[in-house]
Amino acid sequence: MTFNFRTASRGFCSSARAPLSAALAALALVGGTASAQATWEPTAPVELVVPAGTGGGADLMARFIAETVRKHGLMKQPIQVVNRAGQSGGEGLLLMKAERGNPHKLIITLSNLFTAPFGHALPFSWRDLTPVQLLALDQFVLWVPASSPHHTPQDLFTAIRASPAGSVKLGGTGSKQEDQIIAVLLETALATRINYVALRGGGDVAKALAANEVDLTVNNPIEAEALWRAGKVRPLCVFDGARLPYPGKVAGPLGWSDLPTCMSSGVPVQYLMMRGIFTTGGATPAQVAYYQHLLDRLRSLPEWEALMKQGAFKNSPMVGEAFTNWLDRSEHFHKVLMREARLTPGGTAAAASAPVAQPRRPPAP
């Protein structure tokens, strides 16, 4: 139906014009306020918190974001990356909670957004922050040193089963978070006990493997990609339901798509980790919109596509209600997973004699 303003306005008497004028003025004022909000931008350097150590997947992506924004002049203010790895990343989460209302604080999140509060009984929920954008999902790969005699996942799994319980060392980032979850699931699948060695960050984990200080790791692809190229570590399988979709070669004749799934090798373990951006609680819609637009521009660059291929990420952008619904499902998934793995306060990591009931796969974006 077409609305004719001139026809509709004929019946207005002069006495109604004053209220109408006041209403129009109010609308103009609201419109002006909305316009001012829409043009919000940072007026000070923006701190990007990494709730993990240096050299890990979150740290590498955060530094990529800061450098790429600077290189292309996407923001007038600089982005400063700071690492807050204490309490398995809980230090960074609690810092962000305390900065409520400060739009010059961002955090790049991983699954310790859920595991740190559950594992360490922290007074924190992801709802204490304001979701901005899910960027990607990160894979986990089973790695061994280049000197390892095991060249297939089946060979490694057979050797682990035949080794004395607890003699095989798996290096991982922190305690009671993603790497240890996978270690517990591996223990259950292989019906044995694995010696989990907690290290500060993904970079330290990859270096420990290359130095033969641990027997295997479950690093994210980007954390060990350079060491694979250098011939110091070797990937055996990926903890996903399908092979990685990147056919380009990384080391010699092999690339990410050449890796079998660990599931196809007899270990029914599947796990992916989020890479997302949040700001502090109480952020305005205009502030969130600014950062969403910034990240959209970043993701349109060829450098982003190259990063996705280098780290074998699942490029999974998501915002708004879809993102918050996904966060709700992911929180429930991790709550069940950590409870069954006995990684919550008062429990100890489940041994092979106490099977872990694995929940369904992580929520799909």
Backbone torsions as a table, in degrees:
resi	resn	phi	psi	omega
1	MET	NA	135.9	179.2
2	THR	-90.9	131.6	179.8
3	PHE	-101.3	120.0	-179.9
4	ASN	-99.0	106.1	-175.9
5	PHE	-63.4	-37.9	-177.5
6	ARG	-65.3	-45.1	179.6
7	THR	-65.0	-43.1	-177.1
8	ALA	-66.7	-25.3	-175.1
9	SER	-89.1	-7.0	-175.5
10	ARG	-64.4	-32.7	-175.6
11	GLY	-79.0	-4.8	-179.5
12	PHE	-74.0	128.9	175.0
13	CYS	-86.7	169.2	-177.3
14	SER	-62.2	-28.8	-179.4
15	SER	-69.2	-20.2	-179.7
16	ALA	-88.5	-10.1	-174.5
17	ARG	-69.6	-33.9	-178.9
18	ALA	-63.9	-50.1	176.3
19	PRO	-58.9	-38.4	179.9
20	LEU	-63.4	-43.7	179.2
21	SER	-62.2	-39.5	179.1
22	ALA	-64.8	-39.8	-179.7
23	ALA	-65.3	-43.2	179.1
24	LEU	-63.5	-38.0	177.8
25	ALA	-64.0	-39.7	178.9
26	ALA	-64.6	-40.2	178.2
27	LEU	-63.3	-39.8	178.5
28	ALA	-62.7	-39.0	179.7
29	LEU	-66.0	-43.0	177.6
30	VAL	-62.2	-43.5	179.6
31	GLY	-61.7	-39.7	178.5
32	GLY	-64.4	-39.6	179.0
33	THR	-64.6	-43.9	179.7
34	ALA	-61.9	-39.8	179.2
35	SER	-63.4	-40.8	179.1
36	ALA	-64.7	-40.1	179.4
37	GLN	-65.3	-38.4	-176.4
38	ALA	-65.3	-21.9	-178.0
39	THR	-98.7	15.0	178.1
40	TRP	-59.9	141.9	171.7
41	GLU	-152.1	159.1	-177.6
42	PRO	-60.1	141.1	178.0
43	THR	-111.5	6.2	179.0
44	ALA	-149.3	162.6	176.4
45	PRO	-53.2	142.6	-178.7
46	VAL	-100.2	126.8	179.3
47	GLU	-92.7	125.6	177.5
48	LEU	-106.5	107.2	-175.5
49	VAL	-83.0	134.8	173.6
50	VAL	-111.4	111.9	-179.0
51	PRO	-82.6	51.1	-177.7
52	ALA	-165.5	171.4	-178.8
53	GLY	-77.2	176.9	179.5
54	THR	-75.9	150.9	175.9
55	GLY	86.5	-7.5	178.0
56	GLY	-85.2	177.9	-176.3
57	GLY	-61.1	-43.4	-179.9
58	ALA	-65.8	-41.0	180.0
59	ASP	-64.5	-43.3	-179.6
60	LEU	-64.2	-41.2	179.8
61	MET	-69.4	-39.1	179.1
62	ALA	-61.6	-44.1	-179.7
63	ARG	-69.9	-32.6	173.7
64	PHE	-62.8	-45.1	-179.8
65	ILE	-61.0	-47.5	-178.3
66	ALA	-61.2	-44.2	-177.5
67	GLU	-70.9	-39.8	-178.4
68	THR	-69.4	-38.6	175.5
69	VAL	-61.7	-41.9	178.0
70	ARG	-65.5	-46.4	-176.2
71	LYS	-59.8	-40.3	-176.2
72	HIS	-98.4	4.5	178.6
73	GLY	59.2	39.7	-177.0
74	LEU	-75.8	-15.2	-178.7
75	MET	-146.7	142.3	-179.0
76	LYS	-70.0	-35.3	-179.6
77	GLN	-91.4	148.9	178.5
78	PRO	-77.2	157.6	171.9
79	ILE	-103.6	125.7	-179.0
80	GLN	-110.7	120.4	-177.7
81	VAL	-88.7	129.6	176.4
82	VAL	-130.1	139.4	-179.8
83	ASN	-100.0	130.0	177.0
84	ARG	-132.7	84.6	-169.3
85	ALA	-94.6	-9.8	-175.1
86	GLY	-57.7	152.2	-179.9
87	GLN	55.8	43.8	179.5
88	SER	55.4	38.0	-179.7
89	GLY	94.6	-10.4	179.7
90	GLY	-60.8	-29.5	177.7
91	GLU	-57.9	-46.4	179.8
92	GLY	-67.3	-38.8	179.7
93	LEU	-64.6	-45.0	-179.4
94	LEU	-68.3	-33.4	175.3
95	LEU	-60.3	-45.4	179.8
96	MET	-65.1	-38.8	178.4
97	LYS	-60.9	-40.6	-178.3
98	ALA	-70.3	-17.8	-178.0
99	GLU	-95.1	22.8	-177.7
100	ARG	-47.8	132.6	179.0
101	GLY	87.7	-2.2	178.8
102	ASN	-96.8	104.3	-176.2
103	PRO	-77.5	-1.2	179.7
104	HIS	-96.8	20.4	176.2
105	LYS	-123.0	128.6	173.1
106	LEU	-125.3	159.9	173.4
107	ILE	-137.9	138.0	172.4
108	ILE	-95.3	122.0	-171.2
109	THR	-102.6	151.4	169.7
110	LEU	-126.6	-168.4	-175.2
111	SER	-70.9	-9.0	174.5
112	ASN	-68.9	-5.0	168.6
113	LEU	-56.2	-31.0	178.7
114	PHE	-105.3	-42.4	-172.4
115	THR	-70.4	-36.5	-178.6
116	ALA	-63.6	-47.2	177.3
117	PRO	-62.9	-41.7	-179.6
118	PHE	-69.5	-42.8	-174.2
119	GLY	-76.8	-27.2	-175.3
120	HIS	-121.7	13.3	177.3
121	ALA	51.7	46.2	-179.6
122	LEU	-81.8	145.0	176.3
123	PRO	-77.9	68.5	-173.8
124	PHE	-150.7	143.6	171.1
125	SER	-137.5	153.9	178.1
126	TRP	-60.1	-20.6	178.8
127	ARG	-71.8	-9.7	174.0
128	ASP	-74.9	-10.0	179.4
129	LEU	-113.1	174.3	175.4
130	THR	-112.9	114.0	179.0
131	PRO	-62.4	136.5	176.0
132	VAL	-108.3	-60.6	-177.8
133	GLN	-162.3	134.4	166.7
134	LEU	-80.3	125.6	-177.0
135	LEU	-94.2	-48.7	-174.1
136	ALA	-162.1	165.8	170.6
137	LEU	-110.2	136.6	-175.0
138	ASP	-105.6	139.7	-178.7
139	GLN	-86.0	165.5	169.5
140	PHE	-121.5	135.0	-177.9
141	VAL	-122.3	142.4	175.3
142	LEU	-85.5	120.8	-175.8
143	TRP	-118.9	149.6	171.9
144	VAL	-132.2	161.0	175.2
145	PRO	-63.7	155.6	179.0
146	ALA	-61.8	-25.6	-179.6
147	SER	-81.9	-3.8	-178.6
148	SER	-63.9	141.4	176.6
149	PRO	-76.0	-5.8	-174.9
150	HIS	-96.7	119.6	-176.7
151	HIS	-111.1	-5.6	175.8
152	THR	-132.4	154.3	177.9
153	PRO	-61.6	-34.3	179.2
154	GLN	-61.9	-42.6	178.3
155	ASP	-60.6	-44.2	-179.0
156	LEU	-65.6	-44.5	-178.2
157	PHE	-63.7	-38.7	177.2
158	THR	-62.9	-42.3	-179.1
159	ALA	-66.3	-39.7	179.6
160	ILE	-63.9	-43.0	179.3
161	ARG	-62.3	-34.4	-176.5
162	ALA	-83.7	-12.8	-177.8
163	SER	-82.4	154.3	174.9
164	PRO	-57.3	139.3	-178.8
165	ALA	-54.9	129.5	178.4
166	GLY	85.1	0.2	-177.6
167	SER	-85.9	-21.5	179.9
168	VAL	-88.4	128.4	-176.3
169	LYS	-102.6	124.8	175.9
170	LEU	-111.3	117.5	178.6
171	GLY	-85.7	136.5	-179.4
172	GLY	-148.2	166.4	179.6
173	THR	-80.8	118.8	173.7
174	GLY	62.7	-172.1	178.2
175	SER	-123.2	151.8	178.1
176	LYS	57.1	38.7	173.7
177	GLN	-140.3	-159.1	-163.2
178	GLU	-54.5	-51.0	-175.2
179	ASP	-61.8	-39.4	179.8
180	GLN	-72.1	-32.2	174.4
181	ILE	-57.9	-48.0	-179.8
182	ILE	-64.2	-37.5	178.3
183	ALA	-60.6	-42.8	179.2
184	VAL	-65.5	-41.3	178.1
185	LEU	-64.4	-36.8	175.6
186	LEU	-64.5	-43.3	177.2
187	GLU	-55.3	-44.7	-178.7
188	THR	-65.8	-45.5	-178.6
189	ALA	-65.1	-34.0	-176.8
190	LEU	-96.6	-1.9	177.9
191	ALA	54.5	48.8	177.3
192	THR	-152.2	-176.0	178.4
193	ARG	-116.0	135.1	-179.9
194	ILE	-113.2	139.9	179.2
195	ASN	-84.8	102.8	-179.2
196	TYR	-83.4	125.5	-179.2
197	VAL	-109.2	110.9	-177.5
198	ALA	-82.7	125.8	177.6
199	LEU	-121.3	169.9	-169.0
200	ARG	-72.5	-39.3	-175.2
201	GLY	-155.7	170.0	-177.7
202	GLY	-60.9	-32.4	177.4
203	GLY	-65.9	-42.9	177.4
204	ASP	-64.2	-37.0	179.7
205	VAL	-63.6	-46.9	-179.5
206	ALA	-62.9	-40.4	179.2
207	LYS	-66.7	-38.8	178.9
208	ALA	-63.0	-37.5	178.4
209	LEU	-67.7	-45.4	-179.7
210	ALA	-61.8	-29.0	179.9
211	ALA	-89.5	6.6	179.5
212	ASN	61.7	28.0	176.6
213	GLU	-82.6	-20.1	173.0
214	VAL	-132.5	164.7	-174.8
215	ASP	-92.3	-26.9	179.6
216	LEU	-159.7	162.3	176.8
217	THR	-142.8	171.0	174.9
218	VAL	-126.0	44.3	-179.3
219	ASN	-57.1	151.6	167.6
220	ASN	-66.7	153.6	-177.4
221	PRO	-52.6	-46.7	-173.9
222	ILE	-68.9	-21.5	-178.2
223	GLU	-72.4	-26.9	-176.4
224	ALA	-121.6	3.9	-176.6
225	GLU	-58.7	-44.4	-179.0
226	ALA	-64.9	-37.7	178.6
227	LEU	-70.5	-31.2	174.6
228	TRP	-66.9	-45.6	177.3
229	ARG	-57.9	-36.3	-177.7
230	ALA	-81.2	-1.7	177.9
231	GLY	76.7	25.4	-177.2
232	LYS	-102.8	-21.7	176.8
233	VAL	-136.1	166.6	-177.9
234	ARG	-140.1	129.2	176.9
235	PRO	-85.4	144.1	-179.5
236	LEU	-112.8	-38.7	-179.7
237	CYS	-162.9	166.5	-178.2
238	VAL	-115.5	140.0	-178.9
239	PHE	-86.1	67.4	179.2
240	ASP	-144.4	169.8	-178.9
241	GLY	-84.9	-7.8	180.0
242	ALA	-144.5	158.3	177.7
243	ARG	-65.0	157.2	177.9
244	LEU	-69.6	143.1	-171.3
245	PRO	-89.6	18.3	-175.7
246	TYR	-108.4	104.9	-174.7
247	PRO	-82.0	-10.4	-178.4
248	GLY	-60.8	148.2	-177.4
249	LYS	-80.3	139.8	-180.0
250	VAL	-111.0	-50.8	-178.7
251	ALA	-132.1	111.3	-177.8
252	GLY	60.9	-131.0	-178.5
253	PRO	-85.7	2.9	-172.5
254	LEU	-106.7	146.7	175.2
255	GLY	-138.0	-177.2	-176.3
256	TRP	-60.9	-37.5	-177.1
257	SER	-69.9	-11.8	178.8
258	ASP	-81.4	-12.6	-178.3
259	LEU	-77.0	130.7	173.3
260	PRO	-74.0	166.3	172.5
261	THR	-80.7	148.4	176.0
262	CYS	-65.1	-28.7	178.5
263	MET	-63.3	-38.9	-180.0
264	SER	-71.1	-12.2	179.2
265	SER	-101.0	13.2	173.8
266	GLY	96.4	6.2	178.5
267	VAL	-116.8	102.1	-174.6
268	PRO	-78.5	65.0	-179.3
269	VAL	-122.4	125.4	179.8
270	GLN	-136.0	127.2	-177.6
271	TYR	-156.7	132.4	174.4
272	LEU	-127.6	156.0	-175.4
273	MET	-122.6	142.9	-179.3
274	MET	-78.5	150.4	166.1
275	ARG	-127.9	102.9	-175.7
276	GLY	-135.8	165.7	179.6
277	ILE	-117.4	132.1	175.7
278	PHE	-127.1	156.7	167.3
279	THR	-117.2	-174.8	-173.8
280	THR	-73.8	163.5	176.2
281	GLY	-62.3	150.9	178.4
282	GLY	80.5	9.3	178.6
283	ALA	-65.8	145.8	179.4
284	THR	-81.1	158.8	175.7
285	PRO	-56.1	-36.7	-179.8
286	ALA	-65.6	-38.7	178.8
287	GLN	-66.7	-43.2	177.5
288	VAL	-63.3	-43.4	-179.4
289	ALA	-61.8	-37.6	178.6
290	TYR	-60.4	-48.1	-177.3
291	TYR	-70.4	-33.2	176.2
292	GLN	-63.7	-43.7	178.6
293	HIS	-63.8	-39.9	178.0
294	LEU	-60.1	-45.6	-178.5
295	LEU	-69.9	-33.4	175.7
296	ASP	-62.2	-43.5	178.3
297	ARG	-64.1	-41.0	179.0
298	LEU	-61.1	-45.0	-176.0
299	ARG	-71.6	-14.5	178.2
300	SER	-82.4	-7.4	-176.0
301	LEU	-83.5	149.5	177.6
302	PRO	-62.4	-26.4	178.4
303	GLU	-63.1	-34.8	178.9
304	TRP	-67.0	-44.2	177.7
305	GLU	-59.9	-39.8	178.5
306	ALA	-64.9	-39.0	178.3
307	LEU	-64.5	-41.6	179.2
308	MET	-60.0	-40.3	179.0
309	LYS	-71.5	-42.8	-179.0
310	GLN	-60.1	-43.3	-177.0
311	GLY	-97.3	7.0	178.6
312	ALA	52.0	41.5	-180.0
313	PHE	-77.6	157.9	165.4
314	LYS	-94.7	108.4	-177.4
315	ASN	-70.5	107.2	-169.3
316	SER	-134.7	62.3	-178.2
317	PRO	-64.4	141.3	-179.5
318	MET	-158.7	140.3	179.4
319	VAL	-139.0	174.4	170.0
320	GLY	63.1	-144.8	-175.5
321	GLU	-62.7	-37.1	178.8
322	ALA	-59.9	-39.8	-180.0
323	PHE	-68.8	-45.3	-178.9
324	THR	-65.2	-36.8	176.0
325	ASN	-64.0	-40.9	177.8
326	TRP	-63.2	-39.5	178.5
327	LEU	-63.5	-40.3	176.9
328	ASP	-59.1	-47.4	-179.1
329	ARG	-65.5	-40.5	-179.5
330	SER	-66.1	-38.5	178.0
331	GLU	-61.2	-45.0	179.7
332	HIS	-64.6	-42.5	178.8
333	PHE	-57.0	-46.8	-178.4
334	HIS	-70.8	-32.8	177.2
335	LYS	-61.4	-46.3	178.2
336	VAL	-66.1	-45.0	-176.7
337	LEU	-61.4	-45.3	-177.8
338	MET	-72.0	-33.6	176.5
339	ARG	-65.3	-45.0	-179.2
340	GLU	-68.6	-30.9	178.3
341	ALA	-83.5	-1.6	178.7
342	ARG	59.3	43.7	179.3
343	LEU	-109.3	13.4	175.8
344	THR	-95.9	161.1	-177.9
345	PRO	-52.7	135.8	-179.3
346	GLY	92.2	-9.7	178.8
347	GLY	-116.7	161.7	174.9
348	THR	-118.9	157.6	-177.7
349	ALA	-53.1	134.9	-176.5
350	ALA	-64.3	135.5	176.9
351	ALA	-89.3	168.8	-177.9
352	ALA	-62.5	-26.7	-179.4
353	SER	-74.0	-12.0	178.9
354	ALA	-121.9	87.2	-173.4
355	PRO	-56.6	144.1	177.7
356	VAL	-92.3	126.6	175.9
357	ALA	-80.8	105.4	-175.2
358	GLN	-75.1	125.5	174.1
359	PRO	-69.1	171.0	178.6
360	ARG	-62.5	166.4	-173.7
361	ARG	-54.5	158.5	178.0
362	PRO	-55.7	149.8	-179.0
363	PRO	-57.3	134.7	176.6
364	ALA	-79.9	147.0	178.8
365	PRO	-70.1	NA	NA
